[in-house]
């Protein structure tokens, strides 16, 4: 199993190109199932989760061809042509779905277009309960008949899905995406109230509109979808990854130096930028991206609570904790989205971070430096928080179980090395 070795203490200077957003690309890939005509997606990141979703779609019968990436140095921004005309299966098997929770996003499109779907209950990062019951109940409101049988969601709608007024009892990104896709082929109007507003949801809605869907309220918490008989093919580019953008912004802050992050937009990280500025990080918009550096006055502890968009994202919580661990003073981070997302705390503590968890909150008392140690990654964002800590620490840090990183960060080591980091991947 691969490991990452980091010798910390180097400032980061240079340019990093931000990849397409994984969390936007996954539902966009699933949209191909809604049409018999090809969907061409560009700016796709080269990640394990993208490969998993592509494998799943291929198993369903989608014909996928790939063009070499263009832009961002010619190494990323891949282009997929997805033709779901020849789909010959509506079963998403356990051996693929177990690898990634986003695989459940094929449920809505399959059910809407073919009137049936058999999808395994999903797996993925162990960061807390992320039930799909909200997806199931909403689809039942649209007329679907659904049973759970031997770990599979067995869904049917022999007369097609019907438009409905759905009020999500809590904000759910995956639920919003699944129902948004399903509603585009339903009979009549569907209203999704208390819908997720994340940029990735907006990106999905914009792609569906490019395929011929009629959707009002894009970017708000109320989406109105007029069902169509069919959707057509389209060409669409994936939105930049706001979490990758925020992660490298934190890297610049904890390491010192100055990073220019290109192929991204400041508006995508408004809440993160506000928090970082309050903590002593300078962020300015430049042509094609943003520039980030630590303030001359240094870093200072602040209090932050994770919230659904447009609040501070839970996917940036672990990275922010590293920043607070080397900031002056105390801070409190409160996690409101997932109940088991402090698994990185014991590993950061091994590196000298002073963190005490009390229920949903973590008290972080900053110190001047961290020290290298051997640590173990537990999930995607915890993994990258350990990379950030290793970059800022004195001495050597070895991170085990780094396969998590391959799910969400494209060419992480290469991007950081090009800016002065001493980081190597070790093959066992």
N, C-alpha and C positions, 0 to 999 in steps of 0.2 A: 504494500500500500504506500503510495507516494507521501512524501513529507515536504515541507517548505522550511528552508534554513534562512534566517535573516540575521544580519549583523547590523544592529541599529545605530542611530546617532547621526546619520547623514541627512542634510537638508535636501529637499526636493525642489528642483528647478527645471522648467521646461514646459512642453506641451503634451497634453493627453487628449486623444480623440475619444469622445464618448460614443458608445455603441447604441444600437437600437434597444429599446426596452424589452427585456424578457417578459415582464408581466403584461405588456401590451401584445407582444408577438404571439403568445400562446393562444389567447382567444381569437386573434386574427387568423391564425392557422386553421382553427376550427370552423371559421365562417365559410371556408371553401365547401363544406358539406351542404350548404344551403342552396347551391346552384349547380346546374349541369354544365355551366360554362366555366372556363379556367379563371382562377384568381392568381394574379402575379403580385407577390409581396417582396419589397426590397428593404434594405437596411435591417435585415435579420441578423441578430448576433449569433456567433458560432459557440453554442453552449450545449451542455448535456441535456438540459430540459427541452431545448428546441429539437434535438435529435430524437428524444423520446416521443415527443408529440408527432414528429414526422413519421416515425416508425409506426405509431398507433394508426395514423391516417392511412399509411400504406397498407397496413393489415386490413383496414376496412375496404380497401380497393382504390384509394385515391392514387392517381398517377402523378408522381412528383419528379420534377426535373430541376436541377440546380445550375445556376450560372455562377461563375467566379465573382467574388466581391469586387466592387469598385468604390473608390473613395476611402478615406481614413487610412491612407497608406497602401491601399490595394489589398489589405489582408482581412478586412471585415466588411460589413454591409452586404451580406450575401443576398442573392435573389432566388426565390423559389417560385416555380410555376406549378400550381396545384390544380389538377383536373379531377373533379369529383363526379364526372359523368359516369365512369365505370364502377362506382361503388357497388359492391356485391355482398356486403356484410353490415349488419347493424349491431354487432357485438364487440364491445371493448373489453378485452380479457384482463383478468387479474394480473398476469405476469407483466403487463405493461402499465396498467393503471396504478399498481401499487408503488411504482417508482416516483410518481408525481401527482399531487392533488389536482393540478389543473387539467388532468385527463378527463375529469368529469364534465368538462365544458363541451364535450361532444354529445352529451345527453340531449340538450335542447335542440341543436340543429338536426340530429338524427330523427328525433321524434317529430319535429315540425315537417321535415321533408318526406320521410318514409312512413310515418305513422307508427313506428315502433323503435325501441332501442333496448339493448341489454348491456348495461354498463356496470363494471365492478365498482364497489365502494372504494374510494381512493386512499392512497397513502401519501408519503411525502415527509417533510420536516416534522420532527416531534416537538413543536413549539406550543402545543395546546390543542384543545378541542376546536375543530373547525367543521361543524356538522353540515351535511348536505340536506338536512330536513327542510330548510327554507326553500331550497331549489324544488324539492319534491312537492311540498304543499302548494307552492305557487303554480307548478305545472298541473297539479290536480284541479286548481281553480280554473285552468284553461281547458278542462275536460279530459285530461289524461288519466288513465287507469294505471296505478303504480303499486307494485308489491315488492317487498324485499325478500329475496329467496337465495339462500346459501351464499350470502355475501355479494349478491348482484342486485342492482336496481332493474326490475323488469317493468318496462313502461310501454303502454300502447295507447294509440288514439286513432282507431280505425276510421272515424269520421272526420279526422283532422282536429287540430287545436282551435279553440274558440277564443276570441278576444275577451279580456276580463280586466277588472279593476283590482290590482294587487297592491296591498300595502305591506311592505316588509316590516316586521316587528323590530328589526334591528338592521343597521346598515350592513350589507353583504356585497362585497365586490363580485365574487364568483356567482352569487345568486342573481345579481343584476345582469351580469354578462350572459349567463345561460338563458335567462328569461327574455332579455333583449333580442338575442338571436332567434329564439323560438317564436317570439311575437311577430317577427317580420313575415312569416309565412302563415300566420293564424288567420282565421276568418273574422274580420271586424277589427275594432280598435282595442288595443291593450294599453292600460295606464299602469305604469310602475311608479308608485309613490314611496318616498323615503329611499329612493334609489341611490346607489353609490355615485359619487361625483369625481372620482379619481381621474387623472388625465388618461389613464389606460382605458377606462370606460368610454370617455369621450372619443378616444382614438378608434375604439371598436365601432361606436355609433357612426363616426365619419366614414369609416370603411364600408359599413352597411349601406349608408346613403349613396356612396359611390357605386354600390352594386344594385341600386334601384329602390332601396327601402325608403319609406316615408317616416321620419322620426322628428318630432318636435320636442323642445326642451333640452337639447343636448347641452351638457355642462351643468344642468340643474338637478335638483333631487326629485323632479317629476318628469318622467319620459312618457310621451304619447306616441304609440306606434300604430300606424295603419297597415294592417296585414295585406300582403300582396300574394298573387297566385304563384309568381316565380320571381327570382332575382337573377340578374345577369352577371357576367364576369366583370372584372375591374383590375386596375393596377393601383397599388397603394404602397406608401412608404411608412415604415414603423416609426413612431415617435421616439425621440431620444430617451435614454434611461435616466430618470430623475434620481433614482437611488444610487446608481453608479456615479452620477454627477455629485451628489451629496457626499458620497464616500471619499472621493478624491479631494473634495473641498476640505474635509476633516483631515485627510492625510497632509495637505499643505499646512494646516494649522498646527498639528501635533509635531511635525518634523521641522517646521521652519522652511524658509525659502519661498518660492513663488511659482504657482502652477497656473497655466492657461488651459482651460478646459474648452475644447472646441466641439462643434457639431451638437451643441446643447443650447438650452434657453433658460435665462434666469427665472422667467415666469413659472417654469416647471418646479422650481424649488423655493417658491416664495416663503413658505413657513420655515423651511430649513435655513434659508438665508437669514431670516429675521432672528432666529435663535442663535446662529453662529455669530452674527454681528453683535448681539447682546453679550456674547461670550468673549469678544475681543478679536474677531476675525474680519478682515477686510475683504469684501466681495464687490467687484465692479463689473458691469457689462462691457464687453468688447465686441468687435466685429466677429460674428460667428460663434460667440460663446461667452465665457466669463473668466475673470482673473481673480485668483485667491491668494492671500498671504496672511500670516499672523500679524496682528497689530503690534506696533512698537511698545505699547503699554502692556503687552502680554495677555495671557488668557485668564479669565475669571469664571468662577463657578456660578451657575444660574439654575433655576428650577424649571423643569419641562414636563409636560404631560403628553403622552401619545393620544392621538384622536383620529377619527376618520377624516379624510380629505375634506376641507382644506387645512386641517390641523396638522400637527407634527406627525410624520408617518412612523408607525411601529417598526418599519424596516430600516429606520435610521437610529433606533434607540441604542443598540449595542455600540455603534460607531460613536455616538455622542458620549456614551459612558467613558470611552477611552479619552476623549477630549477633556471631560470633567476630571478624570483621574490625574491629569497633568496640569490642571488649571489651579489658580490660586483660590483658596477658600473652599467652602462646602457647597454642595448642590443636591437637589433631590429630583430624581427621575421617577415618574409614575407611569406605569404601563396599564392602559385601559383596554387594549384590544385582545391580547392573548394572555392566558393565565400562567403560562410556563415559559416565559421568554427571558428569564434571567440565568439560563444555563451557562452563559459565558462568565458569570461573576466568579465562580471558584477558580477558573483558569486565569482571569485577570488578577485575582488575588495572589496567585502563584508568582505573578510578575511584579508584585509589590503594590498593586492598587488597593486603596483603602475603601472598601465598599461593604455596606451592611444593608441587607434586604429585610424589609418589614412589610409583609403582605405584598401589595401591588406596587410598593414604593421602594426605591433604593437610595440610600444616603451615600453620597460619594464625597470623601474628603481629599481634596487635591494635594499632590506632593510634587516636588520639583522634577522627579524622574522615576521611571520604571526600570526594572532590571530583567535581563533575558532569562528565559526558563524553557523547559520542555512542557508543552501544553497540548490539549486535544480539542479539536473542533467538534461542535455538537450539532450545528445547523448552519445554514447559508450565511446569515448575517453575523452570527457569532464567529464564524470562521474569519470573516474579513475584519472583524473587530480585533482579533488576535494578530492579524497581519499589521494593522495600524499600531497596535501596542508594541509589536516587535520592531517596527520601524522607528518608534520613538524611544525604545528602551536602550539602556547600556548593555553591551555584550551580545551574546548569541541567543536567539530564540528558535526553537524547533517546533513546528506545528504539525501535528499528526491528524490523519483522517481528512485531508484537504480535498477529497473528492466533492465535498459540499461546495467548495468554491467554483468548481467546474460547472455547477448548475446555474450560476448567476453572474459570474465575472469573466468576461472574455479577455484572454491574454493579460491577466492581472500582473504577473511577474514581468512580462516584457514591457508593459506600459510603465511600471514603477522603475524598472532598471534603467530605462531610457532617460529617466529624470534624476538619476543619481542614487537610487536605492541599491543596497547590497542584498539581493534576494535571489535565492536559487531553489529550484525544484529538484528534489532528490528522489530517484527511482529506486525502489527496493527490489 
